[in-house]
Amino acid sequence: MTIAKPLAAAPAGTASGMSAAGFRAQLRDLAETVAFERAGFDAAGRLPDALYRKLAAIGLFRLWLPAALGGPELTALDFMDVVEEAAALDGTIGWLVGNGGGMGRAGAYLPVDCAWQIFADPEAFVVSGTGGVGRAVPVAGGYRVSGRWPFGSGAPHATWFTPVCEVEDSGRGTGRKIFPYAPRADVVLHDNWQVAGLCATGSVDFELRDVFVPDHFVHAFQPEPVQPGTLYRLPTGSIFPWTVATVPLGLARGALAEFVRLAVSRKRRGDSVPLVERELVQSEIGRIEARLSAGRAYLRQAMTDLLDAVEAGIDLVPTRVRLRLACTFASEGALWAIGRLTEMAGAVAIFRSCPLERYERDARAAAKHVAMSPAAYITGGKLLLERDLAHAHF
């Protein structure tokens, strides 16, 4: 692993100071470009390079990069707004903005010179891997890391990778988990992302084969931040779900906007009036709006409560459990909403030429993420019933 010479100043092109509203406006400005490029997304299994560079130039892959490093350091709720806007534009873009933008927080956990080496590149994209656990063997000056991890979203454009590993001692696991950071040159990608939804996220398996990682490019699973801010003190098990939990909501918002456009002229067979004039459709749209808004409000309140608990230094278990409940509830509401929209639209919604078809399959793929697992309801029930949470995942 070759280490570059540290920078003397914050990296360029970091969108420092840009607000959530600014990011959202620039995403909307990309609508025509995305519509033009979208036809090739699925076949390629990745974003076109030119489009990726546009997203990176806006600063969408460093939303949580600390301000001290020249990043925008968005709040958790502003981050949610931006990811939701990105997902409404396109599911793949929302997923990559959530993952890549969220991993800007790596700058808060590594020594400043190491963080600068990663984020000096304005097109930097950090992929994390928590779907598997690799091996990290201590050696002089660092670790030798081996393992293979699934779901490396954004891997085709990634510049650095940080998978979760268990530290070994004398060939046996110690139970201590870490995140080592390795550059793209040290990583092997496996072309195995052939899926029905979120097809262009390039979420392939990635592998490290006995790669040396210096100890200053390693931090604990639950790191001690070197930058201020409550955001960076959130539990690792809660901050990862937050980066993608809003994607289904964004997809549902995008689908709703598309249906409204369609309903102005679309008629179901045998009807003499367009969908927009039917009271049944009007009623369903009102119900959809209410449920999406409820899921969004619950999700925002759950994160606010967790941040308050972190700041207050109190027991985080109740708020962490409720955050996972909110992630699942919002996702289920989004899926329900998109399902109702496609049913009302009729047969047109099964054609690839109809955006509703893409919104639906992307949302179903996103909702399969463990962050939005129905198992959260079991944990939530156990909390209220005062049952043992020792083996619960939250």
Secondary structure in CASP SS format (residue, H / E / C, confidence):
PFRMAT SS
TARGET T0000
AUTHOR 0000-0000-0000
METHOD secondary structure of the structure
MODEL  1
M C 1.00
T C 1.00
I C 1.00
A C 1.00
K C 1.00
P C 1.00
L C 1.00
A C 1.00
A C 1.00
A C 1.00
P C 1.00
A C 1.00
G C 1.00
T C 1.00
A C 1.00
S C 1.00
G C 1.00
M C 1.00
S C 1.00
A H 1.00
A H 1.00
G H 1.00
F H 1.00
R H 1.00
A H 1.00
Q H 1.00
L H 1.00
R H 1.00
D H 1.00
L C 1.00
A H 1.00
E H 1.00
T H 1.00
V H 1.00
A H 1.00
F H 1.00
E H 1.00
R H 1.00
A H 1.00
G H 1.00
F H 1.00
D H 1.00
A H 1.00
A H 1.00
G C 1.00
R C 1.00
L C 1.00
P C 1.00
D H 1.00
A H 1.00
L H 1.00
Y H 1.00
R H 1.00
K H 1.00
L H 1.00
A H 1.00
A H 1.00
I H 1.00
G C 1.00
L C 1.00
F C 1.00
R C 1.00
L C 1.00
W C 1.00
L C 1.00
P C 1.00
A H 1.00
A H 1.00
L H 1.00
G C 1.00
G C 1.00
P C 1.00
E C 1.00
L C 1.00
T C 1.00
A H 1.00
L H 1.00
D H 1.00
F H 1.00
M H 1.00
D H 1.00
V H 1.00
V H 1.00
E H 1.00
E H 1.00
A H 1.00
A H 1.00
A H 1.00
L H 1.00
D C 1.00
G H 1.00
T H 1.00
I H 1.00
G H 1.00
W H 1.00
L H 1.00
V H 1.00
G H 1.00
N H 1.00
G H 1.00
G H 1.00
G H 1.00
M H 1.00
G H 1.00
R H 1.00
A H 1.00
G H 1.00
A H 1.00
Y C 1.00
L C 1.00
P C 1.00
V H 1.00
D H 1.00
C H 1.00
A H 1.00
W H 1.00
Q H 1.00
I H 1.00
F H 1.00
A C 1.00
D C 1.00
P C 1.00
E C 1.00
A C 1.00
F C 1.00
V E 1.00
V E 1.00
S E 1.00
G E 1.00
T E 1.00
G E 1.00
G E 1.00
V E 1.00
G E 1.00
R E 1.00
A E 1.00
V E 1.00
P E 1.00
V E 1.00
A C 1.00
G C 1.00
G E 1.00
Y E 1.00
R E 1.00
V E 1.00
S E 1.00
G E 1.00
R E 1.00
W E 1.00
P E 1.00
F E 1.00
G E 1.00
S C 1.00
G C 1.00
A H 1.00
P H 1.00
H H 1.00
A C 1.00
T C 1.00
W E 1.00
F E 1.00
T E 1.00
P E 1.00
V E 1.00
C E 1.00
E E 1.00
V E 1.00
E E 1.00
D E 1.00
S C 1.00
G C 1.00
R E 1.00
G E 1.00
T E 1.00
G E 1.00
R E 1.00
K E 1.00
I E 1.00
F E 1.00
P E 1.00
Y C 1.00
A E 1.00
P E 1.00
R H 1.00
A H 1.00
D H 1.00
V C 1.00
V E 1.00
L E 1.00
H E 1.00
D C 1.00
N C 1.00
W C 1.00
Q C 1.00
V C 1.00
A C 1.00
G C 1.00
L C 1.00
C H 1.00
A H 1.00
T H 1.00
G C 1.00
S C 1.00
V E 1.00
D E 1.00
F E 1.00
E E 1.00
L E 1.00
R E 1.00
D E 1.00
V E 1.00
F E 1.00
V E 1.00
P E 1.00
D H 1.00
H H 1.00
F H 1.00
V E 1.00
H E 1.00
A E 1.00
F C 1.00
Q C 1.00
P C 1.00
E C 1.00
P C 1.00
V C 1.00
Q C 1.00
P C 1.00
G C 1.00
T H 1.00
L H 1.00
Y H 1.00
R H 1.00
L C 1.00
P C 1.00
T H 1.00
G H 1.00
S H 1.00
I H 1.00
F H 1.00
P H 1.00
W H 1.00
T H 1.00
V H 1.00
A H 1.00
T C 1.00
V H 1.00
P H 1.00
L H 1.00
G H 1.00
L H 1.00
A H 1.00
R H 1.00
G H 1.00
A H 1.00
L H 1.00
A H 1.00
E H 1.00
F H 1.00
V H 1.00
R H 1.00
L H 1.00
A H 1.00
V C 1.00
S C 1.00
R C 1.00
K C 1.00
R C 1.00
R C 1.00
G C 1.00
D C 1.00
S C 1.00
V C 1.00
P C 1.00
L H 1.00
V H 1.00
E H 1.00
R C 1.00
E H 1.00
L H 1.00
V H 1.00
Q H 1.00
S H 1.00
E H 1.00
I H 1.00
G H 1.00
R H 1.00
I H 1.00
E H 1.00
A H 1.00
R H 1.00
L H 1.00
S H 1.00
A H 1.00
G H 1.00
R H 1.00
A H 1.00
Y H 1.00
L H 1.00
R H 1.00
Q H 1.00
A H 1.00
M H 1.00
T H 1.00
D H 1.00
L H 1.00
L H 1.00
D H 1.00
A H 1.00
V H 1.00
E H 1.00
A H 1.00
G C 1.00
I C 1.00
D C 1.00
L C 1.00
V H 1.00
P H 1.00
T H 1.00
R H 1.00
V H 1.00
R H 1.00
L H 1.00
R H 1.00
L H 1.00
A H 1.00
C H 1.00
T H 1.00
F H 1.00
A H 1.00
S H 1.00
E H 1.00
G H 1.00
A H 1.00
L H 1.00
W H 1.00
A H 1.00
I H 1.00
G H 1.00
R H 1.00
L H 1.00
T H 1.00
E H 1.00
M H 1.00
A H 1.00
G H 1.00
A H 1.00
V H 1.00
A H 1.00
I H 1.00
F C 1.00
R C 1.00
S C 1.00
C C 1.00
P H 1.00
L H 1.00
E H 1.00
R H 1.00
Y H 1.00
E H 1.00
R H 1.00
D H 1.00
A H 1.00
R H 1.00
A H 1.00
A H 1.00
A C 1.00
K C 1.00
H C 1.00
V H 1.00
A H 1.00
M H 1.00
S C 1.00
P C 1.00
A H 1.00
A H 1.00
Y H 1.00
I H 1.00
T H 1.00
G H 1.00
G H 1.00
K H 1.00
L H 1.00
L H 1.00
L C 1.00
E C 1.00
R C 1.00
D C 1.00
L C 1.00
A C 1.00
H C 1.00
A C 1.00
H C 1.00
F C 1.00
END
